[in-house]
């Protein structure tokens, strides 16, 4: 009921019900023959089960949290296109909105929600709260398992339906930003990584549950066996068991009673060692991590510092960075057009750089590219009036000598240079 109250409060504040297209409301309120029905999200059992898988699998939880929290740490910036270059706009209105997307959330929480939903569901949604035709005033993440898409034969997507507590709230396509992963068999919804990891997740959970029951009360191996060789009546047998357990039994101590002279035990099951239990769980973990793009070296108990550093680099370059680019380009196409100017959104490039190779490339470019071209290509800096000509590389033979920039108070003051050994300074 709290969610319904929150949505109603947002709707009342922005008053967007008055200007929502009537076609979406009609599609939700009353079915019209011949019009498309809302597309049902692809299911893993049910869409709501994705959250249950995340909460029930330790490997899925670790993988999703690692990605979502790392992505939420990266700063976001708004740039303006000027010709073929981009110039950062300091403190753009969207950056201020992202820092405080709504009264209940921070920037970190919004991005963590978004990336987490993308990994778990393959879809993430932002509801844009604001006045008609103007930039959004608030950003609200929507639960993907509550969102249905209303297709349109012309525009592709006519709108969205957000269902909570049995109520269906229609939303226009312009009020929602839909982030999604690529799905080869669906035109509207993204593919969850849990679909590919389904077998590994179910196998690992079944093994973990078997392990729990193996060491639980119902599957424990008895601590001892009492063998009664002489035949006794049922009453005496029950009395003997009762007296034994009263005198020697505990809550966790199990004792087996056997009656008769010839009783044999035949084990038909496999032990954990026979099933290679630990290696099987380790294999499931590695498979799940690979599907989510988490290098095993980051969490392996046998990883060295070098392996961990390489794993961290691979994670940033091949897993985290593409996800950030997906979100940034979606913001560029669906959100930044609300603001004036030709704008581009991007996250800071956190990919590790090979500085030695970059320096060699800059050195090779000197004398070929102009100063302004070098500033724009390698340092993302604007042009300077004296930078239209090429920068000639001079060989002074003092490349290894330390260089000290003169302090402001030193400007205009002659610098004393100590003469080389064996020479006498002028005037001496």
KOLKOLLUM-845428 format. One line per field, with one value per residue (C-alpha): residue in one letter; residue number from 1; x, y, z. Coordinates in Angstrom, 3 decimals. Layout:
% KOLKOLLUM-845428
residu = a;... .
num = NUM;... .
c1 = X;... .
c2 = Y;... .
c3 = Z;... .
***
This chain:
% KOLKOLLUM-845428
residu = x;x;x;x;x;x;x;x;x;x;x;x;x;x;x;x;x;x;x;x;x;x;x;x;x;x;x;x;x;x;x;x;x;x;x;x;x;x;x;x;x;x;x;x;x;x;x;x;x;x;x;x;x;x;x;x;x;x;x;x;x;x;x;x;x;x;x;x;x;x;x;x;x;x;x;x;x;x;x;x;x;x;x;x;x;x;x;x;x;x;x;x;x;x;x;x;x;x;x;x;x;x;x;x;x;x;x;x;x;x;x;x;x;x;x;x;x;x;x;x;x;x;x;x;x;x;x;x;x;x;x;x;x;x;x;x;x;x;x;x;x;x;x;x;x;x;x;x;x;x;x;x;x;x;x;x;x;x;x;x;x;x;x;x;x;x;x;x;x;x;x;x;x;x;x;x;x;x;x;x;x;x;x;x;x;x;x;x;x;x;x;x;x;x;x;x;x;x;x;x;x;x;x;x;x;x;x;x;x;x;x;x;x;x;x;x;x;x;x;x;x;x;x;x;x;x;x;x;x;x;x;x;x;x;x;x;x;x;x;x;x;x;x;x;x;x;x;x;x;x;x;x;x;x;x;x;x;x;x;x;x;x;x;x;x;x;x;x;x;x;x;x;x;x;x;x;x;x;x;x;x;x;x;x;x;x;x;x;x;x;x;x;x;x;x;x;x;x;x;x;x;x;x;x;x;x;x;x;x;x;x;x;x;x;x;x;x;x;x;x;x;x;x;x;x;x;x;x;x;x;x;x;x;x;x;x;x;x;x;x;x;x;x;x;x;x;x;x;x;x;x;x;x;x;x;x;x;x;x;x;x;x;x;x;x;x;x;x;x;x;x;x;x;x;x;x;x;x;x;x;x;x;x;x;x;x;x;x;x;x;x;x;x;x;x;x;x;x;x;x;x;x;x;x;x;x;x;x;x;x;x;x;x;x;x;x;x;x;x;x;x;x;x;x;x;x;x;x .
num = 1;2;3;4;5;6;7;8;9;10;11;12;13;14;15;16;17;18;19;20;21;22;23;24;25;26;27;28;29;30;31;32;33;34;35;36;37;38;39;40;41;42;43;44;45;46;47;48;49;50;51;52;53;54;55;56;57;58;59;60;61;62;63;64;65;66;67;68;69;70;71;72;73;74;75;76;77;78;79;80;81;82;83;84;85;86;87;88;89;90;91;92;93;94;95;96;97;98;99;100;101;102;103;104;105;106;107;108;109;110;111;112;113;114;115;116;117;118;119;120;121;122;123;124;125;126;127;128;129;130;131;132;133;134;135;136;137;138;139;140;141;142;143;144;145;146;147;148;149;150;151;152;153;154;155;156;157;158;159;160;161;162;163;164;165;166;167;168;169;170;171;172;173;174;175;176;177;178;179;180;181;182;183;184;185;186;187;188;189;190;191;192;193;194;195;196;197;198;199;200;201;202;203;204;205;206;207;208;209;210;211;212;213;214;215;216;217;218;219;220;221;222;223;224;225;226;227;228;229;230;231;232;233;234;235;236;237;238;239;240;241;242;243;244;245;246;247;248;249;250;251;252;253;254;255;256;257;258;259;260;261;262;263;264;265;266;267;268;269;270;271;272;273;274;275;276;277;278;279;280;281;282;283;284;285;286;287;288;289;290;291;292;293;294;295;296;297;298;299;300;301;302;303;304;305;306;307;308;309;310;311;312;313;314;315;316;317;318;319;320;321;322;323;324;325;326;327;328;329;330;331;332;333;334;335;336;337;338;339;340;341;342;343;344;345;346;347;348;349;350;351;352;353;354;355;356;357;358;359;360;361;362;363;364;365;366;367;368;369;370;371;372;373;374;375;376;377;378;379;380;381;382;383;384;385;386;387;388;389;390;391;392;393;394;395;396;397;398;399;400;401;402;403;404;405;406;407;408;409;410;411;412;413;414;415;416;417;418;419;420;421;422;423;424;425;426;427;428 .
c1 = 0.000;2.988;4.011;0.546;0.586;3.994;2.905;-0.321;1.617;3.915;0.983;-0.808;2.335;3.080;-0.496;0.512;-2.829;-4.390;-2.094;-1.500;-2.618;-6.136;-5.129;-3.055;-5.820;-8.358;-6.039;-5.804;-9.310;-11.272;-10.119;-10.593;-10.921;-7.980;-5.612;-2.433;-2.442;0.365;3.352;3.983;7.622;9.537;9.430;11.843;8.897;7.550;9.241;9.027;11.153;14.234;14.411;14.023;16.917;19.082;18.246;18.665;21.927;25.147;27.023;24.322;24.169;27.946;28.062;25.148;26.274;29.839;28.639;25.919;28.041;31.049;28.877;27.248;30.675;31.532;30.786;28.454;28.997;27.108;29.045;28.118;29.011;30.952;31.760;33.624;34.660;32.834;33.152;32.069;29.252;29.954;27.035;24.470;20.808;20.653;23.769;22.052;18.931;21.002;22.639;19.168;16.825;13.870;13.168;13.872;16.985;20.555;22.484;24.263;20.982;19.361;22.277;22.560;18.844;19.224;22.281;21.012;17.686;19.501;21.560;18.676;15.780;17.493;15.324;15.318;12.846;12.905;9.662;10.142;8.099;7.627;5.451;4.250;6.905;9.496;12.555;11.988;11.906;12.311;13.538;11.846;13.032;10.218;10.273;10.656;8.411;5.532;5.969;4.265;4.846;1.958;3.209;2.332;2.359;3.899;6.016;6.958;6.003;2.775;3.186;3.730;1.535;2.752;0.759;0.908;-1.531;-3.931;-4.057;-2.861;-1.247;-0.888;2.230;3.019;6.158;7.670;7.321;9.484;13.109;13.557;17.065;17.375;19.863;19.775;17.279;17.529;13.917;11.992;11.476;10.410;12.121;15.762;17.280;18.194;21.570;19.703;18.158;21.604;22.679;19.456;20.814;23.962;21.937;19.393;22.116;24.078;21.016;20.041;23.545;23.541;20.136;21.323;24.385;22.190;19.937;22.930;24.229;20.778;18.896;17.039;20.134;22.747;24.788;24.138;26.850;26.497;24.489;22.972;22.647;20.308;21.259;18.516;14.959;12.812;9.180;8.031;7.267;10.730;12.340;10.560;11.347;15.033;15.207;13.461;15.727;18.872;17.990;17.030;20.367;22.763;20.956;21.219;19.435;22.160;23.293;21.733;21.709;20.471;18.831;18.948;16.989;17.882;20.998;21.471;21.022;23.146;23.572;24.070;25.011;23.564;24.239;27.311;29.332;30.241;33.778;32.533;30.437;33.340;30.950;33.239;34.603;31.081;30.016;33.195;32.402;28.880;30.328;32.770;30.056;27.753;30.570;31.538;27.953;27.829;31.299;33.079;36.673;37.194;40.598;38.913;37.418;39.453;41.014;44.178;44.533;47.768;48.017;48.969;45.954;43.664;44.973;44.554;41.040;40.153;41.376;39.431;36.317;36.518;37.299;35.041;32.204;31.691;32.553;30.116;27.297;28.095;28.140;24.711;23.203;24.951;23.829;20.244;20.297;21.696;18.922;15.923;16.628;19.046;16.809;14.602;17.376;18.591;21.634;23.319;24.229;26.014;26.028;28.946;30.521;34.152;36.405;37.688;39.440;43.095;45.403;48.883;50.588;53.914;52.256;50.275;53.426;55.144;52.140;52.158;55.885;55.338;52.534;54.705;55.678;52.762;49.742;49.185;49.262;45.483;45.004;47.216;45.359;41.979;42.923;44.984;44.006;40.401;41.326;40.102;42.182;44.646;45.384;48.986;48.261;47.377;50.879;52.696;54.779;58.353;60.199;63.609;66.429;68.335;70.140;68.738;65.699;66.652;67.353;64.746;62.669;61.330;58.491;59.304;57.226;55.195;57.588;60.552;59.258;61.619;64.396;67.583;68.373;71.900;73.370;76.343;79.131;80.375;83.405;86.680;85.104;84.973;81.892;82.159;83.335;85.449 .
c2 = 0.000;2.249;1.974;2.988;6.007;7.027;6.826;8.682;11.418;11.779;11.854;14.515;16.623;16.710;16.462;14.420;12.563;15.608;15.492;11.761;10.621;9.229;6.264;4.769;5.237;3.615;0.693;0.088;0.965;-0.860;-3.412;-2.365;-5.046;-5.102;-3.105;-4.741;-6.063;-5.334;-7.526;-10.009;-10.052;-13.269;-15.432;-17.562;-19.325;-15.868;-12.487;-11.974;-15.101;-13.252;-11.335;-14.595;-16.161;-13.136;-13.368;-17.151;-17.682;-16.413;-16.378;-14.369;-11.964;-11.422;-10.949;-8.500;-6.474;-6.254;-4.836;-2.522;-0.956;-0.485;1.206;3.528;4.895;6.270;10.007;11.080;14.201;16.159;17.396;19.758;18.948;21.701;20.502;17.251;18.015;17.850;20.340;19.553;21.647;22.263;21.632;20.939;20.794;17.059;16.473;18.317;16.190;13.009;13.982;14.180;12.210;12.198;12.988;9.393;8.447;9.504;9.272;6.124;4.415;5.259;3.884;0.848;0.138;0.591;-1.598;-4.213;-4.526;-4.782;-7.686;-9.484;-8.784;-7.594;-4.439;-1.229;1.661;5.310;7.215;10.893;13.126;16.667;19.096;18.441;19.228;20.250;18.560;15.987;17.224;13.813;10.339;7.269;3.699;1.234;-2.448;-4.354;-7.226;-4.720;-3.079;-4.201;-2.660;-1.580;-2.005;0.343;-0.607;2.740;4.000;0.570;1.379;3.222;3.252;1.280;-0.135;-0.144;-2.545;-2.417;-3.819;-4.781;-1.266;-0.573;2.830;3.776;5.698;7.340;6.320;9.784;9.399;6.290;5.571;1.871;0.445;-3.094;-5.750;-7.331;-10.175;-12.304;-13.537;-10.506;-7.062;-5.319;-6.813;-7.433;-10.806;-11.515;-13.094;-15.486;-17.177;-18.238;-19.106;-20.919;-24.478;-23.555;-21.609;-24.383;-27.039;-25.031;-24.327;-28.013;-29.013;-26.432;-27.663;-31.295;-30.318;-28.618;-31.642;-33.996;-32.286;-31.483;-33.342;-35.642;-36.879;-37.141;-40.324;-42.004;-41.643;-45.309;-48.493;-50.590;-54.197;-56.460;-60.027;-61.744;-61.551;-59.323;-58.336;-55.047;-53.633;-54.487;-53.099;-49.747;-49.596;-50.273;-47.494;-45.066;-45.784;-45.635;-42.248;-40.893;-41.876;-41.384;-39.503;-35.786;-33.433;-33.735;-37.300;-39.970;-43.676;-46.528;-49.631;-52.973;-56.013;-59.503;-61.528;-60.877;-57.263;-55.850;-52.318;-51.739;-48.223;-47.514;-43.749;-41.781;-39.796;-36.156;-37.195;-39.654;-36.918;-34.417;-32.078;-29.102;-29.090;-29.255;-26.205;-24.411;-25.159;-23.730;-20.591;-20.096;-20.645;-18.088;-15.572;-16.012;-15.387;-12.162;-11.142;-11.477;-12.773;-15.708;-14.353;-11.540;-13.972;-17.154;-18.346;-19.266;-15.944;-14.014;-10.239;-10.250;-12.397;-10.138;-7.009;-8.581;-9.708;-6.204;-4.739;-7.263;-6.609;-2.845;-3.032;-5.876;-5.961;-2.654;-0.201;-1.592;-1.436;2.202;3.032;1.403;3.569;6.767;6.453;5.758;8.907;10.805;9.692;9.715;12.258;14.958;16.103;17.659;20.251;22.852;22.196;19.237;17.287;14.032;12.131;9.962;8.368;9.027;6.680;4.434;1.953;1.482;3.295;2.279;5.616;4.642;3.786;7.036;9.080;7.376;8.107;11.775;11.976;10.496;12.991;16.014;17.675;15.983;17.252;20.805;21.794;22.175;18.752;17.156;19.018;17.851;14.237;13.317;15.789;16.751;20.422;23.356;25.199;27.992;30.947;29.926;26.247;26.059;25.166;21.857;21.439;20.763;18.259;19.561;17.370;19.294;16.308;17.110;14.864;13.238;16.501;17.535;20.551;23.006;25.349;28.874;30.120;33.315;35.280;34.086;35.585;38.256;37.260;35.939;32.370;31.577;28.586;26.814;26.444;22.964;21.648;23.119;26.317;29.717;31.861;35.189;38.055;35.895 .
c3 = 0.000;0.610;-3.055;-4.209;-1.928;-3.257;-6.898;-6.202;-4.433;-7.442;-9.846;-7.834;-7.608;-11.328;-12.629;-15.648;-15.772;-17.459;-20.466;-20.905;-24.386;-24.345;-26.516;-23.714;-21.159;-23.490;-24.090;-20.343;-19.197;-21.901;-24.427;-28.048;-30.691;-33.042;-30.832;-29.515;-25.979;-23.520;-24.139;-21.330;-20.202;-20.954;-17.882;-15.913;-14.280;-13.444;-13.749;-10.003;-9.494;-10.733;-7.459;-5.551;-7.461;-6.660;-2.957;-2.825;-4.732;-3.106;-6.430;-8.218;-5.281;-5.348;-9.130;-9.329;-6.312;-7.625;-10.939;-9.572;-6.840;-9.127;-11.771;-9.233;-8.234;-11.701;-12.188;-15.009;-17.089;-19.744;-22.778;-25.608;-29.214;-30.954;-34.444;-34.047;-30.487;-27.168;-24.321;-20.784;-19.331;-15.676;-13.312;-16.040;-14.848;-15.569;-13.466;-10.599;-11.120;-11.112;-7.826;-6.233;-8.528;-6.109;-2.446;-1.363;-3.310;-3.988;-7.243;-6.050;-5.155;-8.498;-10.516;-8.247;-8.810;-12.556;-13.085;-10.627;-12.450;-15.786;-14.497;-12.781;-15.163;-18.333;-18.115;-16.082;-16.181;-15.102;-14.649;-15.584;-13.313;-14.620;-16.512;-20.047;-22.637;-20.067;-18.632;-15.889;-12.318;-10.673;-11.684;-10.169;-10.840;-11.574;-10.729;-14.021;-12.908;-12.593;-16.020;-19.233;-22.653;-24.892;-28.489;-31.323;-35.023;-35.993;-33.091;-31.797;-28.214;-27.404;-23.656;-20.485;-17.743;-14.169;-12.003;-8.203;-5.629;-8.399;-9.872;-13.417;-13.945;-17.648;-18.663;-21.977;-23.853;-23.315;-19.540;-19.295;-20.163;-20.842;-20.455;-21.764;-22.763;-26.181;-26.571;-29.748;-29.528;-28.222;-29.715;-26.522;-23.485;-22.641;-21.821;-18.210;-17.509;-15.209;-18.246;-19.442;-15.893;-15.055;-15.051;-13.113;-10.520;-10.023;-9.779;-7.237;-5.107;-5.188;-4.081;-1.302;-0.121;-0.223;1.800;4.392;4.719;4.852;7.961;9.318;11.996;9.642;7.755;10.520;10.883;14.263;16.874;17.863;17.379;20.184;18.960;21.002;20.161;22.147;20.937;23.180;23.081;21.596;25.040;26.359;23.193;23.523;27.274;26.583;23.977;26.289;29.249;27.106;25.618;29.016;30.495;27.557;24.792;24.065;21.705;19.069;19.841;17.636;18.586;16.397;17.927;16.118;17.256;16.105;15.491;11.745;10.688;7.837;6.446;2.713;1.619;-1.840;-1.878;-2.877;-0.407;-0.919;-1.765;-4.398;-6.023;-5.914;-4.172;-3.614;-7.142;-8.536;-6.520;-7.567;-11.204;-10.763;-9.231;-12.087;-14.687;-13.060;-12.724;-16.373;-17.493;-15.499;-16.675;-13.322;-13.719;-11.384;-10.407;-8.494;-5.966;-6.269;-3.044;-4.992;-6.824;-6.473;-6.419;-10.105;-11.009;-8.989;-10.735;-14.167;-13.206;-12.051;-15.333;-17.415;-15.320;-15.907;-19.632;-20.778;-18.249;-16.475;-19.243;-21.887;-19.315;-18.562;-22.273;-22.704;-19.955;-21.062;-24.683;-23.605;-21.472;-24.457;-26.816;-24.447;-21.705;-22.823;-25.743;-23.046;-22.609;-25.095;-27.215;-28.847;-25.709;-25.003;-21.721;-20.691;-17.667;-16.842;-18.778;-16.000;-18.271;-17.302;-19.694;-20.816;-20.161;-21.676;-24.989;-24.888;-24.313;-27.236;-29.447;-28.431;-29.128;-32.601;-33.277;-32.547;-35.798;-37.591;-35.668;-34.541;-30.897;-30.878;-32.449;-29.804;-27.047;-28.342;-29.120;-26.083;-23.374;-24.278;-24.057;-26.103;-28.725;-27.969;-30.303;-30.887;-31.428;-35.130;-36.249;-35.689;-32.572;-33.582;-31.465;-30.480;-29.291;-26.637;-25.232;-21.811;-21.887;-18.625;-16.784;-14.204;-15.222;-12.676;-13.586;-12.428;-9.544;-10.089;-7.880;-9.996;-13.252;-14.551;-12.149;-13.783;-12.926;-11.838;-13.589;-12.017;-14.619;-15.515;-13.625;-14.889;-16.218;-14.583;-14.705;-16.509;-14.314;-11.990 .
***
